[in-house]
């Protein structure tokens, strides 16, 4: 019964997201429903648990969000975003922009860069290309999520999911390597085929570039400078490599790594920074406005997740999910998938499931178990109750209902769950269990 109640709550907040209800209202209303059902104290539930989750998320991520937004805005102000956009157009062509975005995102994600950082780096460039090529924003969102999931599920890379599973199961980041690479290739091919089909469908409907949600054409100033007057693409790309290098070599916090990227932009593109105070003030104020809007949209959903995890029935539901009977790989798939879905986060799903799954990992091939758990964490974590999706919606400037089912759900839920099942099936077929 507890599982049904929690799933119903997730469905309710999903409906609010599709109806474009402000996430703060949606989060409070859905939290209140759970609080009443479980007969929790209303004031404690809303003022302490919900607001605790919301403010905790904001406290943890506000500086990173602001630095990420500042990184993107600085690239725009100096012309670095235009330079990179022109290069991507030259390499991939106007008809393959989503593929360029996919490759770019996969490299950043595989390097261990936070999904939130990749979002702030990729979209300012991608949206400029959309406008120049008259491509719908949904197309690059599709490329972004395909690249993100490829990068996060790859073996041999320092992605968070890889590191977490290795620490719990006594494996390494290359666990299940060769077979996982094969499955990733299948996932990538299917994803590309779907995106190309979807792009043709958009074109057939005449749905090209449109201003960001809530903006008029006059307010949308994301035009692409094709004159080549800005910095060279190499000096624009280096600041993106700086956080990767600093994060992986010096092992500093992501905020410090991203700050180094911001400094790299200022140093390498100093001659292109606007020389009047008003323009620079606008860069800073736009960065703050973007980060605050993004973090509130995400934190409002995270607050709902905090209420879910504090409901009396939550741990009962977790125990029932993790007590599922079956093969070790199937236990990992079901348990990790459902917990990531309810929590709205792949990392949260892993943190909840992995300690309990350690015993199951000992009953089968640990490497196969590791990789199954990684794949499983990346599927249902993209249900509408995931705060990250609200941040993407804000930064990309789209309506949630316009991109969720045809883009996000198909690529990050359907195809990722299929990849996990394919990997498990191949392991059983090859006797790697």
ABEGO torsion letter per residue (X at the ends): XAAAAAAAAAAAAAAAAAAGBBAAAAAAAAAAAAAAAAGBBAAAAAAAAAAAAAAAAAAAAAAAAAAAAAAAAAAAAAGAAAAAAAAAAAAAEAAAAAAAAAAAAAAAAAAGBBAAAAAAAAAAAAAAAAAAAGBBAAAAAAAAAAAAAAAAABBGBABAAAAAAAAAAGBBAABGAAAAAAAAAAAAAAAAAAAAAAAAAAAAAGBBBBBBBGBBAAABAABBBAAGABBBAAAAAAAAAAAAAAAAAAGBBAAAAAAAAAAAAAAAAAAABBABAAAAAAAAAAAAAAAAAAAAAAAAAAAAAAAAAABAAAAAAAAAAAABBEBAAAAAAAAAAAAAAAAGBAAAAAAAAAAAAAAAAAABBAAAAAAAAAAAAABAAABAABAAAAAAAAAAGBBAAAAAAAAAAAAAAAAAAAAAAAAAAAAAAAGBX
